[in-house]
Amino acid sequence: MNLVERMAVDATHAAYVMSSPDGTDCEFLLLKGTDSESERESLRARWGGRNLRGVGIAFIERGIPRVIFKQEPSDFLTVLRLTAAFAQYVAEMAAEDSLLADESVMWCERLYALQDPRAD
C-alpha cells in the first residue's frame, strides 16, 4: 500500500467511489460508516440499471478533499465531475457532522499560524 492509499485508509472521513463511466452518476460509500440496514437497502435499490462501478477512494486530508482513482479516467471532464461531486458530498457531510467541521477549522488555524514571508 502506497503513502496516499495509507492516508485514505487512516482518514476519519473516507469513501469508496462508485461511478458511471463518464462520471455523470456517482455514489460515495463511507469506508468507516455506521450505515443502518435500511440505509444499505435504500442504496441497493438506487443502484439498479445505473452502470456504477468502483473507481477509487475519496477522503479528507487536513481539511482538503482528495480522490485516488484505481485507474485514471479517460478524460479530464470525468475527473472534474467526480471531484465536484465529492466536494458537494463533503459539504453535505460538514453540515451534518461536527467532526468534519472541526477538521476544517483546524486546517484554517494551521494556515493562519504560518509565518508571513513579507514580515521578514
Secondary structure, 3 states (H helix, E strand, C coil): CCHHHHHHHHCCCEEEEEECCCCCCEEEEECCCCCCHHHHHHHHHHHCCCCCEEEEEEEEECCEEEEEECCCCCCHHHHHHHHHHHHHHHHHHHHHCHHHHHHHHHHHHHHHHCCCHHHC
